[in-house]
Amino acid sequence: MSKSDEQLFDFAYFAELKKLLTKLTQAGYKFVISVGGGYVTRKYQQLISAHGEHDIMDLHRVGVATTNLNAEIFHGLLDDLAVPEIMRYADFDNFLNDTNASLDFGNHSIQVISSSKPGKSNDWNALELALKLNTGYVIDAKNIDGVYTADPKLNPHAQKIPQLNWQQYLEIIGDPTEHVPGASYPVDPIAAREAQAKKVKFIIVSGFDMINLEQAITGGEFLGTVIRD
């Protein structure tokens, strides 16, 4: 995640996030963090699309590769907080599909998850983890601070919506039926439809406001958007 649309990896931001994660893990919290591709993914997908015809799965594969790059950097900077191995690819799919599988944190407090397979978004990964772990919710830390009535970058009159249901959310984003590589939604439409069907709540908050993010994690009052049915 980066505050700048042209920053490969925001190390200053990560330092603040690590402080928060360290504080919370010392208080007994454990985290399963699904890392996204962000700017790096979008940039490479745009470059490839601008230089010839490519199958949509090619763009999805680029998304998988760049997400894994982000996850490697993220994981490495967590030091001993993180389980030594990132969960990804077939291991992630096997974990989701094995009814007897469970997470083993060992002496660590954070399990980092990267891409599963091409065609799936980070939102979908997080949703599937919530279903597997029976949490009932996902805390979705974004570079936006909630869901708005319109794109606030384009419409200065857009208003943030504190709470809404999944059908209302899908209508706001235009009710798309598929996940397009590089598309930027608060929650991608495929994950949103499954969250609607499985009754999973998403909490959309800014990943850059550490005080507010901590409140969202610990169950306090926070600013953001809750999507639930």
Sequence and secondary structure as in RCSB ss.txt:
>XXXX:A:sequence
MSKSDEQLFDFAYFAELKKLLTKLTQAGYKFVISVGGGYVTRKYQQLISAHGEHDIMDLHRVGVATTNLNAEIFH
GLLDDLAVPEIMRYADFDNFLNDTNASLDFGNHSIQVISSSKPGKSNDWNALELALKLNTGYVIDAKNIDGVYTA
DPKLNPHAQKIPQLNWQQYLEIIGDPTEHVPGASYPVDPIAAREAQAKKVKFIIVSGFDMINLEQAITGGEFLGT
VIRD
>XXXX:A:secstr
  SSTT S  HHHHHHHHHHHHHHHHTT  EEEE   HHHHHHHHHHHHTTS   HHHHHHHHHHHHHHHHHHHH
HHTGGGB SS B HHHHHHHHH TT     TT SEEEE   STT  HHHHHHHHHHHHT  EEEEEESSSSEESS
 TTT TT  EESEE HHHHHHHTT   S  TT   SS HHHHHHHHHHT EEEEEESS HHHHHHHHHT   SSE
EE  
